[in-house]
Amino acid sequence: MEATATDMEAVAKEPVIGRRTIGLFGLLGFSSGLPFLLFSSVLFLRLTNNGAPLGVVAFFAWVSLLPTFKFAWAPMLDRLTIPGFGRAWGRWRSWILLSQLGVVVSLIGLAVADPDQNLAATALWALQLAFWATTLEAASDGWRCELAHDAKSQAPLVSAVLWGYRSAMVAAGSIAVLIAGSADWGTSYFVIAAASFVAFPLVLATKPENANERAGALAAGIGVSGLLFAVGLVGTAIIGFVVIRAAAALGITPESHVTRVVLILCGLPFVIMMIAIPRIRRLSDNDALLASPAIGPYLDFFRGLGYAAIGILAFVSIYRMGDVLTLTLAKPLMSSMGYTLTQIGIADGALSLVANIAGVGIGAWAAAYYGRNGSLVLGAVFAALGNAAYVWLANVPPSDFVIYVAAFADNFGNGMAAAVLVVYLSVLVNPKYPAAQYAFLAGFAFLLPRLLAGASASIQGDIGYDGFFALSGALSLASILLLPFLRSDPKAVP
């Protein structure tokens, strides 16, 4: 890949909150959101519908751990461009174009893979989809954080991204389930793959930095993309084989009770931070580690905030707990209660879309004008109410009214919480390292929830569905107790 200086895309020449800029980020949010449920809750429903044990379904939730580690490759997005695409469309769009192609290829792979015949192939393509969807999201986030540095300028961009993202999640989830109910799962994944490809020519149509290079840059970019896809697929297969063999050697199976092990893993990052922060704070301004493209952005974060970083990361790591755990078992709960694929698909349709749009809009407005603490509290409360709706659903006879109300409450509350948190994280990053630091913060926000999601079958087996959703909502509310520990000025570098 080619190293480049930080480049402002053509859109950066417009006002930050101009209509074209907002529209473009809405498109990027939509592109990022389309694949998300296809490797998470829709895939869990597909596995459940095919008769997979709940323990297997819960283990597949760990596929969603991959996006939490996007900080491992996000520094490349800040410094490198994709050969070919970058010549005509610049750094950020080169990564976006590559990632969009990766999403389409991975969705086709999942369409062809049959969990009944080859569960390993399904896992392989799910990991590929998670990787490329995450890279697409990281590129969009880095570009957005480079353009706007305060809550009021971030709010409209965040609204556009989340409206697009969560609308795409609702649309993709609903359409995939409805098509699966009337046809089959493979067809539903092919349809979403076709919808995902629509964004590729639309990004190509944005004003290029070098119009004379478009044809050659497109051909070269597609060639490089094919090579990277092949390398990624082989690498993932090798790593997956090693992990599966290691798990088998340790006696870990879908029936294993892994909650205690997961809780220990959740605490390890904080132990490591406690040990490392004193040394990081002692680094001199010209230390070579601070200039490292791989770890420099993260050392900058901890060096500026010191031990306050632990309070911030503890807060963000449990703030979205309810949302993530809900995604894992909401659809298996609905299926276990006797709801059909058609009923689940309709519940995730237009009504949930309206709830998402309203929740995101109110959350972004609150973040911009209601203050940090007040908006974060509102988001946590409404997210917890969304979880409470599933406690209700688990204890009443199935009906259209119940599933529609539960889905509406879930999408509204978690849409609001998502908008509030994204604005908070966006103004937290150092604009010098937008993609890397935002990837780290956003990834950490989902690390603990997604670790626990893999143990959700064990937790549900101990306390039932209603206890599971009550616990997940209470954990989101518990994040409010950490608000006094957040710095009033969170910038690592003022």
C-alpha positions in Angstrom: 0.0 0.0 0.0 1.1 3.5 -0.6 1.8 6.0 2.2 0.3 9.4 1.7 0.0 12.7 3.5 -3.2 13.5 5.2 -5.6 14.5 2.4 -8.9 16.3 2.6 -11.4 14.8 0.2 -13.4 17.0 -2.1 -16.3 17.0 0.3 -14.1 18.6 3.0 -14.1 21.8 0.8 -17.8 22.2 1.5 -19.1 23.5 4.9 -18.8 20.7 7.4 -22.6 20.5 7.9 -23.5 21.2 4.3 -26.3 19.2 2.8 -24.0 17.3 0.4 -21.7 16.3 3.2 -24.6 15.2 5.4 -26.1 13.2 2.5 -22.8 11.5 1.8 -22.4 10.4 5.4 -25.9 9.2 5.4 -25.1 7.0 2.4 -21.9 5.8 4.2 -23.9 5.0 7.3 -26.4 3.0 5.2 -23.6 1.1 3.5 -22.1 0.2 6.9 -25.4 -0.8 8.5 -26.7 -3.2 5.8 -24.4 -6.1 6.6 -24.3 -5.8 10.4 -27.3 -8.0 11.3 -26.4 -10.5 8.6 -23.4 -11.7 10.7 -25.2 -11.1 14.1 -28.8 -11.4 15.0 -30.1 -12.5 11.6 -27.4 -15.1 11.4 -28.4 -16.2 15.0 -32.0 -16.6 13.9 -30.9 -18.5 10.8 -28.9 -20.9 13.0 -31.8 -21.3 15.4 -34.2 -21.9 12.6 -31.9 -24.6 11.3 -32.0 -26.3 14.7 -28.6 -25.3 16.0 -28.3 -25.5 19.8 -28.4 -22.2 21.7 -24.8 -22.8 22.8 -23.6 -22.8 19.2 -25.7 -19.7 18.4 -24.1 -17.9 21.4 -20.6 -18.8 20.3 -21.3 -17.2 16.9 -21.9 -14.0 18.9 -18.1 -13.9 19.2 -17.9 -13.2 15.5 -19.1 -9.7 16.5 -15.9 -9.4 18.7 -13.9 -8.7 15.5 -15.2 -5.1 15.2 -14.0 -4.4 18.7 -10.4 -5.0 17.6 -10.6 -2.7 14.6 -8.0 -0.5 16.4 -5.5 -3.1 15.3 -5.7 -2.1 11.7 -7.4 1.4 11.9 -4.0 3.2 12.0 -3.5 2.0 8.4 -6.5 4.0 7.4 -5.0 7.2 8.8 -1.7 6.8 6.9 -2.2 4.6 3.8 -4.2 4.6 0.7 -5.4 1.6 -1.5 -3.4 1.5 -4.7 -5.6 2.2 -7.7 -8.7 3.6 -6.0 -6.6 6.2 -4.1 -5.2 7.8 -7.3 -8.6 9.1 -8.3 -10.7 9.1 -5.2 -8.3 9.8 -2.3 -7.4 8.0 0.9 -10.7 7.7 2.7 -12.8 6.8 -0.4 -10.2 4.2 -1.4 -10.8 2.3 1.8 -14.5 2.8 1.5 -14.6 1.3 -2.1 -12.4 -1.6 -1.1 -14.6 -2.4 2.0 -17.8 -2.2 0.0 -16.6 -4.8 -2.4 -15.4 -6.9 0.5 -18.9 -6.7 2.0 -20.6 -7.9 -1.2 -18.2 -10.8 -1.7 -18.7 -11.9 1.9 -22.5 -11.8 1.7 -22.4 -13.9 -1.4 -20.2 -16.4 0.5 -22.7 -16.6 3.3 -25.5 -17.0 0.8 -23.8 -20.1 -0.6 -22.6 -21.5 2.7 -25.1 -23.9 4.3 -24.8 -24.1 8.1 -26.4 -27.6 8.1 -23.6 -28.9 5.8 -20.6 -26.9 6.8 -20.8 -24.7 10.0 -17.1 -23.8 9.6 -17.6 -22.3 6.2 -20.5 -20.2 7.6 -18.2 -19.0 10.4 -15.4 -18.2 7.9 -17.7 -16.0 5.7 -19.3 -14.4 8.8 -15.8 -13.3 10.0 -15.0 -11.9 6.5 -18.2 -10.0 6.5 -17.5 -8.6 10.0 -14.0 -7.5 9.0 -15.0 -5.7 5.8 -18.1 -4.1 7.3 -16.0 -2.9 10.2 -13.3 -1.5 7.9 -16.0 0.4 6.0 -17.3 1.8 9.2 -13.8 2.8 10.5 -13.1 4.6 7.2 -16.3 6.6 7.5 -15.7 7.4 11.2 -12.2 8.5 10.6 -13.2 10.8 7.8 -16.1 12.2 9.9 -13.8 12.9 12.9 -11.3 14.6 10.7 -14.0 17.0 9.4 -15.7 18.0 12.7 -14.2 18.5 16.1 -17.1 19.6 18.4 -20.5 18.3 19.5 -22.6 20.8 17.5 -20.8 20.2 14.2 -20.7 16.4 14.9 -24.4 16.1 15.7 -25.8 16.5 12.2 -23.1 14.2 10.7 -23.7 11.6 13.5 -27.5 11.9 12.9 -27.0 11.2 9.2 -24.7 8.3 9.8 -26.9 6.7 12.4 -30.1 7.3 10.5 -28.5 5.6 7.5 -26.8 2.9 9.6 -29.7 1.9 11.8 -32.3 2.3 9.0 -30.1 -0.1 6.9 -30.0 -2.5 9.9 -33.8 -2.5 10.2 -34.3 -2.8 6.5 -31.7 -5.6 5.9 -32.9 -7.5 9.0 -36.5 -7.3 8.1 -36.1 -8.0 4.4 -33.7 -10.9 5.0 -36.1 -12.6 7.5 -39.2 -12.0 5.3 -37.5 -13.5 2.2 -36.2 -16.4 4.2 -39.8 -17.0 5.4 -41.1 -17.1 1.9 -38.1 -18.5 0.0 -34.9 -19.5 1.7 -31.9 -18.1 3.6 -29.5 -18.2 0.6 -31.9 -16.1 -1.5 -32.2 -13.5 1.3 -28.4 -13.1 1.6 -28.1 -12.7 -2.2 -30.7 -9.9 -2.1 -28.9 -8.0 0.6 -25.6 -8.5 -1.3 -27.2 -6.9 -4.4 -28.5 -4.0 -2.2 -25.0 -3.6 -0.7 -23.4 -3.2 -4.1 -25.6 -0.2 -5.0 -23.5 2.0 -2.8 -20.3 1.2 -4.8 -21.2 3.1 -8.0 -22.7 5.9 -6.0 -19.4 6.5 -4.2 -17.6 6.2 -7.5 -19.9 9.0 -8.8 -18.7 11.4 -6.2 -16.4 14.1 -7.5 -12.9 12.4 -8.0 -9.7 14.2 -7.0 -8.2 13.3 -10.4 -10.9 12.7 -13.1 -8.3 11.7 -15.7 -7.3 8.6 -13.6 -10.8 7.2 -13.1 -10.8 4.3 -15.5 -7.3 3.1 -14.8 -7.7 3.6 -11.0 -11.0 1.6 -11.0 -9.4 -1.3 -12.8 -6.3 -1.3 -10.6 -8.3 -0.9 -7.5 -10.5 -3.9 -8.3 -7.4 -6.0 -9.0 -5.8 -5.1 -5.7 -9.1 -5.7 -3.9 -9.2 -9.3 -5.3 -5.7 -10.0 -4.1 -6.5 -8.7 -0.6 -9.7 -10.7 -0.4 -7.9 -13.9 -1.3 -5.1 -13.2 1.3 -7.8 -12.4 4.0 -9.8 -15.5 3.3 -6.8 -17.8 3.5 -5.4 -16.1 6.6 -8.8 -16.2 8.4 -9.2 -19.9 7.5 -5.8 -20.7 9.0 -6.4 -18.7 12.2 -9.8 -20.2 12.6 -8.5 -23.7 12.3 -5.9 -23.1 15.0 -8.4 -21.5 17.3 -10.9 -24.4 16.9 -8.2 -27.0 17.5 -7.0 -25.1 20.6 -10.6 -24.8 22.0 -11.1 -28.6 21.4 -7.8 -29.3 23.2 -9.0 -27.2 26.2 -12.3 -29.1 26.2 -14.4 -26.0 25.3 -17.7 -27.0 23.6 -21.1 -25.3 23.0 -22.3 -27.0 26.2 -19.4 -25.5 28.3 -20.3 -23.1 31.1 -18.0 -20.2 30.1 -19.5 -17.3 32.1 -16.7 -17.3 34.8 -13.9 -17.4 32.2 -15.5 -14.6 30.2 -15.8 -12.4 33.3 -12.1 -12.9 34.0 -11.3 -11.9 30.4 -13.5 -8.8 30.8 -11.3 -7.6 33.7 -7.9 -8.2 32.0 -7.9 -5.0 29.9 -8.3 -2.9 33.0 -5.5 -4.7 34.8 -3.2 -4.2 31.8 -4.1 -0.4 31.7 -3.4 0.0 35.5 0.1 -1.5 34.9 0.9 0.4 31.7 -0.4 3.9 32.3 2.5 5.0 34.7 5.1 4.1 32.1 3.1 5.7 29.3 2.9 9.0 31.3 6.7 9.0 31.7 7.3 9.0 27.9 9.1 12.1 26.7 7.6 14.2 23.8 10.2 12.9 21.4 10.0 9.2 22.4 10.0 6.9 19.3 7.0 5.0 20.6 4.8 8.1 20.3 5.7 8.4 16.7 4.9 4.7 16.0 2.0 4.4 13.4 0.9 1.2 15.1 0.7 2.2 18.8 1.4 6.0 18.8 -2.3 7.0 18.5 -3.2 4.9 21.5 -0.3 5.9 23.7 -1.3 9.5 22.9 -4.8 8.8 24.3 -3.5 7.3 27.6 -0.7 9.8 28.0 -3.0 12.7 27.8 -5.7 11.3 30.1 -3.7 9.2 32.5 -5.9 7.2 34.9 -8.9 9.2 33.8 -8.8 7.0 30.7 -9.8 4.0 32.8 -13.0 5.7 34.1 -13.9 6.7 30.5 -13.3 3.2 29.1 -15.2 1.6 32.0 -18.1 3.8 31.3 -18.2 3.2 27.5 -17.7 -0.5 28.0 -21.0 -1.0 29.8 -23.1 1.8 28.3 -24.2 -0.2 25.3 -24.4 -3.5 27.2 -28.1 -3.8 26.9 -28.1 -3.2 23.1 -25.5 -5.8 22.3 -26.9 -8.5 24.6 -30.4 -7.9 23.1 -29.1 -8.5 19.6 -27.8 -11.9 20.6 -30.9 -13.4 22.1 -33.9 -11.2 21.0 -34.6 -13.3 17.9 -34.0 -16.7 19.5 -36.4 -15.5 22.3 -39.0 -14.6 19.7 -38.6 -17.9 17.9 -38.8 -19.8 21.2 -42.1 -18.0 22.0 -43.6 -19.3 18.8 -43.3 -16.2 16.6 -43.0 -17.0 12.9 -40.3 -15.6 10.6 -42.9 -13.4 9.0 -44.0 -11.9 12.3 -40.3 -11.3 13.3 -39.6 -9.7 9.9 -42.6 -7.4 10.1 -41.7 -6.4 13.7 -38.2 -5.4 12.4 -39.7 -3.5 9.5 -41.3 0.0 9.1 -42.3 0.4 12.8 -38.7 -0.3 14.0 -37.4 2.0 11.3 -39.5 4.9 12.6 -38.4 4.1 16.1 -34.8 4.1 15.1 -35.0 7.4 13.2 -36.8 9.1 16.1 -34.4 7.7 18.7 -31.3 8.7 16.8 -32.7 12.2 16.1 -33.6 12.9 19.7 -30.3 11.4 20.9 -28.2 13.6 18.6 -30.2 16.7 19.5 -29.8 15.9 23.2 -26.1 15.4 22.8 -25.7 18.8 21.1 -28.0 20.9 23.3 -28.8 19.1 26.5 -25.2 18.6 27.9 -23.0 15.5 28.1 -24.2 14.0 31.3 -27.9 14.7 30.8 -27.9 13.2 27.3 -26.0 10.2 28.4 -28.4 9.5 31.3 -31.4 9.8 28.9 -29.8 7.3 26.5 -29.1 4.8 29.2 -32.6 5.0 30.7 -34.4 4.5 27.3 -32.0 1.7 26.4 -32.9 -0.1 29.6 -36.6 0.4 28.8 -36.0 -1.4 25.5 -34.6 -4.3 27.4 -37.5 -4.3 29.8 -39.8 -4.7 26.8 -38.3 -8.1 26.1 -38.8 -9.1 29.8 -42.5 -8.3 29.2 -42.5 -10.3 25.8 -41.0 -13.3 27.6 -43.9 -13.4 30.1 -47.0 -12.8 28.0 -48.8 -14.9 25.3 -47.5 -14.3 21.8 -49.4 -11.6 19.8 -48.6 -9.1 17.1 -49.2 -6.2 19.5 -46.6 -7.5 22.0 -43.8 -8.2 19.4 -44.4 -4.8 17.7 -44.3 -2.8 20.9 -41.2 -4.7 22.1 -39.4 -4.1 18.8 -40.4 -0.4 18.8 -39.1 0.2 22.4 -35.9 -1.6 21.7 -35.1 0.3 18.5 -36.1 3.7 19.9 -34.1 3.3 23.2 -31.0 1.9 21.6 -31.1 4.4 18.7 -31.1 7.2 21.2 -28.2 5.7 23.3 -26.2 5.0 20.1 -26.4 8.7 18.9 -25.5 10.1 22.3 -22.5 7.8 22.7 -21.2 8.4 19.1 -21.2 12.2 19.6 -19.4 11.7 22.9 -16.8 9.5 21.5 -16.3 11.7 18.4 -15.4 14.8 20.4 -13.2 12.6 22.6 -10.6 11.8 19.9 -7.5 13.7 19.0 -8.1 15.0 15.4 -4.5 14.0 14.6 -5.5 10.3 14.8 -9.2 10.3 14.0 -9.6 6.8 12.6 -7.3 5.0 15.1 -8.6 6.6 18.3 -12.2 6.5 17.3 -11.8 2.8 16.3 -10.2 2.1 19.7 -12.9 3.9 21.7 -15.8 2.4 19.7 -14.2 -1.0 19.8 -13.7 -0.9 23.5 -17.4 0.2 23.9 -18.4 -3.2 22.6 -15.6 -5.4 23.8 -17.1 -6.4 27.2 -20.7 -6.7 25.9 -19.6 -8.9 23.0 -17.5 -11.1 25.2 -20.5 -11.6 27.5 -22.7 -12.2 24.4 -20.7 -15.4 23.8 -21.7 -16.6 27.2 -25.3 -15.6 26.8 -26.5 -19.2 26.5 -24.9 -20.0 29.8 -26.4 -16.9 31.5 -29.8 -17.6 30.0 -29.7 -21.2 31.1 -29.1 -20.0 34.7 -31.7 -17.1 34.9 -34.0 -17.6 31.9 -34.8 -15.1 29.1 -36.6 -12.6 31.4 -33.7 -12.6 33.8 -31.2 -12.2 31.0 -32.9 -9.1 29.6 -33.5 -7.6 33.0 -29.8 -8.0 33.8 -28.6 -6.5 30.5 -30.8 -3.5 31.0 -29.6 -3.0 34.6 -26.0 -3.1 33.4 -26.7 -0.2 30.9 -28.3 1.8 33.7 -25.2 1.1 36.0 -23.1 3.1 33.6 -24.7 6.2 35.0 -22.8 5.6 38.3 -19.6 6.3 36.4 -20.5 9.7 35.0 -18.8 11.6 37.9 -15.5 10.0 37.0 -15.5 11.3 33.4 -13.3 14.3 32.7 -15.1 17.5 32.0 -12.6 18.2 29.2 -12.0 14.7 27.7 -9.6 15.8 24.9 -6.3 13.9 25.1 -4.7 16.9 23.4 -6.5 20.3 23.9 
